[in-house]
Amino acid sequence: MVVMEEINEAFEYTQNINVYEEGIKSEYSLGGNEFEKIICAWDELMEGAHPMPAFGVSLDKETRAALSRGLWVEFGFEKQMEVGGMPFEKLLVEVCDSFYGFNIIRYNTDYGYEGRCYYIDLVGKNMSNFSAVLKNLDN
């Protein structure tokens, strides 16, 4: 298990990325051009952002149902990671142009998308640029 102090550090270990658009899943692997586009856009989104105390809790059944609507991005890791005493194998984010902050939902094999979330405040910017990158990827 890799233990980190801040959630922002975890994304440096991303091995694959899934993008869900209206329930259609597209997969991107480390080293690919589209993967790099997503990571660059994510890094830009996260620049200047602040982790905040989160009050969100994910329920697996509801989160899986929500993946069929809207735009989502999921970051996958080679091994289990941990930040703030909360382990995960994947991190899932709902992407919406107008969001100025968002929950990061943790996934674990044993529990699915169940449990406490992390929260990121984008400090005055929204997700519109990141959303545009995800919507314009080559599949």
trRosetta pair geometry for C-beta under 8 A, 3 or more apart (Angstrom, degrees):
i j d omega theta_ij theta_ji phi_ij phi_ji
1 79 6.7 -150 -100 142 35 108
1 80 4.8 -37 -110 91 86 100
1 81 6.9 150 -166 -108 74 18
1 82 5.6 31 169 -9 119 114
1 87 6.8 -58 -141 -122 130 116
2 13 6.5 162 73 -90 163 167
2 77 8.0 -124 38 176 125 139
2 79 6.4 107 -9 86 98 110
2 80 7.6 172 24 97 70 49
2 81 5.0 -27 68 -115 94 74
2 82 7.2 174 86 24 47 72
3 81 7.7 153 -87 -169 30 58
3 82 4.7 -23 -108 70 73 105
3 83 7.6 150 -161 -80 56 42
4 7 7.5 129 98 -88 124 23
4 9 4.2 -165 -165 82 140 131
4 10 5.8 -155 35 -64 155 75
4 81 6.8 -3 4 -174 110 105
4 82 7.2 163 24 82 68 52
4 83 5.1 -27 72 -91 92 91
5 9 6.8 75 50 0 71 145
5 83 7.4 18 108 -138 12 87
6 9 5.1 106 71 -8 81 101
6 51 6.3 -167 -156 -4 89 144
6 83 6.7 -6 141 -146 11 126
7 10 5.7 -38 -167 7 50 119
7 51 5.4 130 28 -95 114 135
7 83 4.9 137 -83 129 64 167
7 84 7.6 -23 -56 -5 92 114
7 104 6.4 146 -178 53 145 157
7 118 4.7 110 -89 -166 158 163
7 120 7.4 -123 88 -71 137 102
8 11 6.7 -48 -172 16 43 109
8 46 5.9 145 -129 175 104 134
8 49 7.6 158 -90 78 121 102
8 51 7.0 -126 -29 -40 94 111
9 12 6.0 -43 -176 13 53 116
9 83 7.6 155 53 -96 100 123
10 13 6.1 -67 -172 35 50 107
10 14 7.9 78 137 -53 70 78
10 75 7.7 118 125 110 103 140
10 77 7.3 -67 -178 -77 96 138
10 81 5.3 104 -132 156 109 157
10 83 6.1 -82 -50 -38 123 131
10 88 7.9 26 -154 68 152 120
10 91 6.8 99 117 -27 140 146
11 14 5.5 -3 -165 -32 56 114
11 39 7.5 156 162 -137 108 87
11 42 6.4 -150 -170 133 149 136
11 43 7.8 -177 115 -77 139 74
11 46 7.4 -175 25 -24 158 166
11 75 6.1 -63 -120 -155 79 165
11 91 7.9 -79 -82 51 80 145
13 77 5.4 34 119 -131 107 106
13 78 7.2 -108 169 20 98 92
13 81 6.5 151 74 -83 148 134
14 17 6.5 26 174 -62 129 91
14 30 7.1 162 113 -82 73 101
14 39 6.8 -172 64 -98 142 111
14 75 4.7 -73 -115 -164 115 106
14 76 6.9 86 -155 60 72 46
14 77 6.6 -75 -109 -84 39 69
15 29 7.5 -21 155 -152 66 70
15 30 5.2 -62 -155 -28 47 126
15 76 5.6 -69 63 102 89 86
15 77 5.9 112 6 -136 103 26
15 78 4.8 108 -48 -51 149 83
16 27 6.5 -7 180 -169 117 93
16 28 6.6 158 -163 84 68 51
16 29 5.2 -27 -108 -109 92 58
16 30 6.5 -82 -69 -22 54 79
16 35 7.6 -78 -134 -114 44 124
16 75 7.9 151 84 -160 46 43
16 76 4.3 -9 63 55 89 122
17 27 7.6 151 83 -157 49 48
17 28 4.6 -15 63 64 95 104
17 35 5.9 152 21 -126 118 78
17 38 5.3 -175 118 100 171 160
17 39 7.7 -147 -45 -55 146 80
17 73 6.5 -14 -171 -169 104 94
17 74 6.8 151 -160 78 54 54
17 75 5.8 -18 -105 -103 79 58
17 76 7.0 -156 -75 15 31 85
18 25 5.6 -20 -168 -160 110 101
18 26 7.0 150 -158 75 57 45
18 27 5.5 -21 -102 -101 76 68
18 28 7.6 -180 -80 22 30 74
18 73 7.3 157 84 -158 53 45
18 74 4.3 -6 57 56 99 109
18 76 7.0 66 -10 -27 96 113
19 25 7.3 145 76 -153 45 49
19 26 4.8 -14 59 59 96 99
19 28 7.2 37 -8 -4 102 113
19 38 7.4 -142 -60 -104 119 139
19 71 7.5 -16 -173 -164 91 83
19 72 7.2 160 -158 85 47 56
19 73 5.5 -14 -105 -105 73 73
19 74 7.7 -164 -73 21 30 74
19 134 5.4 177 -140 -159 135 103
19 137 6.7 126 32 29 163 151
20 23 6.5 3 -175 -111 100 15
20 24 6.9 150 -154 69 56 38
20 25 5.4 -20 -97 -94 78 69
20 26 7.9 -176 -77 20 32 69
20 67 5.0 -40 157 -169 167 89
20 68 8.0 -72 170 -79 124 25
20 71 7.1 158 88 -153 63 36
20 72 4.1 1 54 55 107 104
20 73 7.7 -157 22 -71 73 29
20 74 7.2 48 -12 -11 104 108
21 24 5.5 -28 66 59 75 93
21 26 7.4 11 9 0 102 110
21 70 7.9 -88 -140 133 48 31
21 71 5.3 4 -109 -108 75 78
21 72 7.9 -160 -67 29 42 64
21 134 7.4 164 -71 144 113 104
21 135 7.0 119 -113 -109 142 68
22 68 7.2 10 178 172 43 51
22 69 6.8 7 -123 -129 54 31
22 70 7.2 119 -75 10 53 13
22 71 7.9 -12 -29 -69 60 60
23 67 6.5 96 -107 125 60 72
23 68 3.7 21 -85 -139 112 63
23 69 7.2 25 -44 -44 90 34
26 137 6.8 158 117 94 155 134
26 139 5.1 -97 -121 -119 131 103
28 32 5.5 -135 -166 70 84 134
28 34 4.7 -119 -121 99 131 106
28 35 4.2 173 151 -73 110 78
28 38 6.4 132 80 2 157 141
28 137 7.6 -83 -65 -170 137 148
29 32 5.4 90 63 -11 69 119
29 35 6.1 -76 82 -60 27 144
30 35 5.9 -168 -101 162 24 160
31 35 6.7 40 45 56 33 145
32 35 4.3 97 61 3 86 108
32 36 7.0 -154 94 -6 47 85
33 36 5.8 -58 -153 36 31 111
33 37 6.5 35 150 -22 66 103
33 138 8.0 17 89 41 117 120
34 37 5.4 -47 -149 31 37 115
34 38 6.5 38 153 -19 65 102
34 137 5.0 75 -147 -157 117 111
34 138 6.2 -129 -77 51 122 80
35 38 5.9 -58 -155 35 30 110
35 39 6.4 25 152 -15 66 108
36 39 5.7 -54 -142 39 33 110
36 40 6.1 34 158 -20 67 106
37 40 5.9 -56 -147 37 27 110
37 41 6.3 22 156 -14 63 110
37 133 6.0 -172 154 -173 101 113
37 137 6.7 166 84 -106 139 92
38 41 5.9 -61 -149 41 28 108
38 42 6.1 31 153 -22 66 109
38 73 7.0 169 -161 -146 124 135
38 133 6.7 155 -102 132 51 122
38 134 6.9 63 -113 -90 95 77
38 137 7.4 6 -61 -88 99 133
39 42 5.5 -53 -144 36 31 114
39 43 6.3 34 156 -21 65 104
40 43 5.8 -52 -148 34 29 111
40 44 6.5 30 152 -18 62 105
41 44 5.6 -53 -150 36 33 113
41 45 6.4 37 150 -22 65 104
41 129 6.8 -160 -154 130 100 90
41 130 5.0 136 154 -120 109 68
41 133 4.0 -120 -89 30 163 170
41 134 7.6 -154 98 -41 156 74
42 45 5.5 -53 -149 35 33 114
42 46 6.1 20 157 -11 67 111
42 73 7.8 -155 -86 129 117 156
42 130 6.7 77 -87 -130 48 120
43 46 5.9 -62 -142 44 28 105
43 47 6.6 48 153 -45 62 94
44 47 5.8 -36 -152 3 32 118
44 129 6.9 -74 112 111 129 135
44 130 7.5 -177 77 -74 98 89
45 49 7.1 16 138 -35 65 138
45 122 7.0 -58 180 -123 79 115
45 125 7.8 -156 -145 107 59 125
45 127 6.6 30 -137 -122 127 68
45 129 7.1 -169 -80 76 87 101
45 130 4.5 18 -71 -62 135 132
46 49 4.8 -84 -154 27 50 128
46 120 7.2 -62 -120 -162 84 146
48 122 7.9 54 95 -176 90 54
48 123 5.4 -114 139 65 96 136
48 125 7.7 81 81 11 124 124
49 120 5.2 19 163 -179 130 106
49 121 6.4 167 -163 82 77 48
49 122 5.1 -36 -107 -115 103 46
49 123 6.0 -167 -111 7 43 101
50 120 7.2 151 78 -157 36 61
50 121 4.9 -14 63 59 90 101
50 123 5.9 85 0 -50 100 115
51 118 6.3 -49 -141 -177 108 107
51 119 6.9 113 -162 78 61 57
51 120 6.0 -42 -98 -99 53 66
51 121 7.9 142 -126 17 5 79
52 101 7.3 -13 22 -151 136 135
52 119 4.8 -55 67 98 90 109
52 120 7.1 145 13 -116 87 15
52 121 4.9 65 -28 -20 129 110
53 119 7.0 6 97 43 26 124
54 103 6.5 104 -146 -122 126 86
54 116 6.7 123 95 177 117 91
54 117 5.0 -125 162 90 147 78
54 118 5.5 -167 -28 -153 149 20
54 119 3.6 158 -92 -15 92 102
55 119 7.7 13 15 -38 58 144
56 103 4.3 -55 69 -110 168 138
56 105 7.9 -85 129 -86 127 79
56 116 7.4 112 90 -161 60 53
56 117 3.9 -24 91 41 108 131
56 119 6.4 128 12 -70 115 105
57 115 6.6 -88 -152 167 81 20
57 116 5.7 -40 -105 -94 75 47
57 117 6.7 -154 -90 -6 23 91
58 62 7.5 -156 -170 72 64 102
58 63 5.1 25 -171 -56 110 135
58 103 7.6 160 -61 144 100 138
58 105 4.5 86 -70 -139 152 109
58 106 7.3 -176 29 42 137 65
58 113 4.9 -84 143 152 135 88
58 114 6.2 -139 98 -115 87 21
58 115 6.3 -3 52 52 90 43
58 116 7.9 0 14 92 80 1
58 117 5.7 101 -28 -61 98 105
59 62 4.4 56 77 21 104 113
59 63 6.5 170 76 -15 49 89
59 113 7.7 33 98 103 21 90
59 114 6.5 23 -138 -116 34 76
60 63 5.9 -62 -143 38 25 108
60 64 6.2 23 162 -17 65 108
60 111 6.8 -150 -62 156 130 67
60 112 3.7 64 -129 97 129 131
60 113 4.7 136 -114 56 61 72
60 114 4.4 -35 -40 -56 100 93
61 64 6.1 -56 -148 36 26 109
61 65 6.5 24 154 -16 61 109
62 65 5.7 -56 -149 37 32 112
62 66 6.3 34 152 -23 66 107
63 66 5.6 -54 -147 34 32 113
63 67 6.9 46 152 -33 62 95
63 92 7.1 101 -177 92 126 152
63 105 6.0 158 -130 -177 142 160
63 112 7.7 166 63 143 124 105
63 113 3.9 -97 78 106 154 147
64 67 5.8 -41 -159 13 35 118
64 112 7.3 -37 -49 179 116 133
64 113 6.7 171 -46 26 76 129
65 68 6.4 -51 -177 18 43 111
66 69 6.0 -72 -162 46 51 99
66 70 7.4 -19 173 37 82 116
66 72 7.8 110 122 -66 91 137
66 94 7.2 -53 147 -88 127 125
67 72 5.7 -65 -126 19 73 158
70 94 6.3 25 115 -156 140 100
70 95 7.6 172 154 61 103 63
70 96 6.8 -33 -162 -80 130 93
71 94 7.4 106 83 -167 58 60
71 95 4.4 -61 108 69 105 102
71 96 7.2 155 53 -73 100 52
71 131 6.2 101 91 -139 157 91
71 134 6.0 118 -176 109 128 139
71 135 7.0 -56 -110 -69 146 91
72 92 6.2 -2 -178 -170 116 95
72 93 6.7 159 -157 82 67 45
72 94 5.5 -40 -101 -105 82 52
72 95 6.4 172 -100 8 24 88
73 92 7.5 166 88 -150 42 51
73 93 5.3 -12 61 60 86 96
73 95 5.8 56 -6 -36 101 125
73 134 6.2 -110 -69 -107 116 140
74 90 5.5 11 179 175 104 120
74 91 7.0 168 -154 83 58 42
74 92 4.6 -13 -104 -100 89 78
74 93 7.6 177 -81 20 44 65
74 107 7.5 22 -153 -5 117 143
75 90 6.5 162 81 -160 49 66
75 91 4.7 -4 53 55 102 94
75 92 7.9 -159 22 -70 65 36
76 89 7.2 0 -148 145 71 76
76 90 4.9 -22 -101 -105 65 95
77 80 7.4 114 96 -103 124 15
77 81 5.3 -23 126 -20 175 117
77 88 7.6 93 22 111 133 82
77 89 6.0 -144 55 -168 96 47
77 90 6.8 -165 11 -82 81 45
79 89 7.9 -95 156 -123 21 81
80 87 5.4 6 177 -171 114 114
80 88 7.1 156 -155 79 72 26
80 89 5.5 -49 -101 -81 68 79
80 108 7.6 40 -124 -123 111 92
81 87 6.9 153 83 -152 41 62
81 88 5.7 -26 65 66 89 78
81 89 7.4 146 18 -96 79 30
82 85 6.9 6 179 -125 111 12
82 86 6.6 160 -152 75 72 35
82 87 4.5 -34 -92 -93 92 67
82 88 7.4 146 -91 16 44 67
83 86 6.3 -26 71 58 62 87
83 88 7.9 -24 21 18 90 112
83 118 7.0 14 91 -81 128 138
84 118 7.5 141 28 -96 141 102
86 106 6.1 -138 153 -52 112 164
86 115 7.1 165 -150 138 111 129
86 116 5.8 -104 -112 76 142 111
86 118 7.5 -176 73 -56 146 92
87 106 7.5 118 99 -177 40 139
87 108 6.2 67 105 -93 97 127
88 91 5.9 65 141 -69 150 78
88 106 3.8 -115 -94 -150 121 100
88 107 6.1 76 -158 50 92 48
88 108 6.1 -107 -121 -63 45 82
89 107 5.8 -74 61 98 84 84
89 108 5.7 116 2 -113 101 47
89 109 6.2 42 2 -30 156 82
90 106 7.6 132 78 -166 56 45
90 107 3.9 -8 60 53 99 125
91 104 5.2 -8 -170 180 111 107
91 105 7.0 140 -163 70 55 48
91 106 6.4 -26 -105 -102 68 52
91 107 7.2 -147 -70 13 24 89
91 118 7.9 -21 -141 32 120 122
92 104 7.3 141 66 -167 42 55
92 105 4.3 -32 66 66 98 104
92 106 7.9 -145 21 -52 85 8
92 107 6.2 76 -18 -33 110 112
92 113 6.4 -29 28 -117 145 122
93 102 5.7 65 -158 135 100 138
93 103 7.5 178 -124 89 67 52
93 104 5.6 -28 -81 -110 94 68
93 105 7.2 176 -74 17 40 82
94 99 7.6 140 102 -58 88 157
94 102 6.5 -158 62 -153 76 119
94 103 7.5 34 22 56 99 87
95 99 7.4 -130 -156 26 36 137
95 102 7.9 -5 -94 -112 43 161
95 127 5.5 -163 -158 161 75 142
95 130 6.3 -126 -144 113 122 107
95 131 5.1 162 155 -95 112 84
95 134 6.1 77 97 26 168 159
96 99 4.5 98 67 -25 92 107
96 102 7.9 156 31 -95 90 119
96 127 6.1 86 70 61 42 136
96 131 7.0 22 -164 -86 8 138
97 126 6.3 44 161 139 52 126
97 127 6.0 -138 -124 80 20 83
97 128 4.2 46 -151 -96 86 78
97 131 5.1 -88 -77 33 69 162
98 126 5.8 -48 -148 -155 23 143
98 127 7.6 -23 40 40 19 92
98 128 7.6 51 -61 -62 38 94
99 102 5.1 43 164 -66 141 101
99 122 7.5 106 125 -6 77 136
99 126 6.0 130 70 -157 43 85
99 127 4.7 19 59 -1 98 124
100 121 7.3 8 136 -158 80 66
100 122 5.2 -131 -174 49 52 110
100 124 7.2 19 -154 -92 116 8
100 125 7.1 151 -133 83 77 28
100 126 5.3 -56 -81 -93 65 75
101 119 6.5 27 169 177 112 94
101 120 6.0 -173 -153 95 71 53
101 121 4.5 -21 -103 -110 119 52
101 122 5.7 -149 -76 1 54 81
102 119 7.3 -177 95 -148 31 62
102 120 5.8 -6 56 55 74 95
102 122 7.8 44 1 -36 88 107
102 127 7.1 51 -38 -59 135 136
103 117 4.2 7 -168 154 108 152
103 118 7.1 135 -163 73 58 46
103 119 5.6 -35 -101 -97 59 73
104 117 5.9 153 67 -174 48 89
104 118 4.2 -13 54 62 110 100
104 119 7.3 -159 12 -76 79 24
104 120 6.5 63 -29 -15 108 107
105 113 5.3 20 157 -159 123 106
105 117 5.4 -41 -94 -111 53 108
106 113 7.3 152 84 -141 44 56
106 115 5.9 -42 65 76 115 113
106 116 7.4 25 18 80 125 58
106 117 6.8 -170 -4 -110 84 52
106 118 7.5 90 -47 -8 97 91
107 112 6.5 -43 -143 -179 81 36
107 113 5.3 -30 -95 -83 82 68
108 111 4.8 36 69 39 106 94
108 112 7.2 -30 63 13 60 14
108 114 7.8 -73 43 50 97 82
108 115 7.7 28 11 12 117 140
111 114 4.2 -109 161 53 104 114
111 115 6.2 50 128 -26 148 114
122 125 4.9 -103 148 68 114 74
122 126 6.5 128 88 -96 156 24
122 127 7.2 -142 -66 -56 160 71
127 130 4.9 -63 -166 51 74 114
127 131 5.3 83 132 -32 91 103
128 131 5.6 -55 -144 36 28 115
128 132 6.4 32 157 -22 64 103
129 132 5.7 -51 -150 31 32 112
129 133 6.8 34 152 -20 63 101
130 133 5.8 -52 -155 31 34 112
130 134 6.6 30 151 -15 66 106
131 134 5.8 -59 -151 38 32 110
131 135 6.2 25 156 -15 68 111
132 135 5.9 -60 -143 41 30 108
132 136 6.2 7 163 -3 65 118
133 136 6.3 -78 -147 47 24 97
133 137 7.2 50 154 -56 62 87
134 137 6.3 -27 -159 -18 34 113
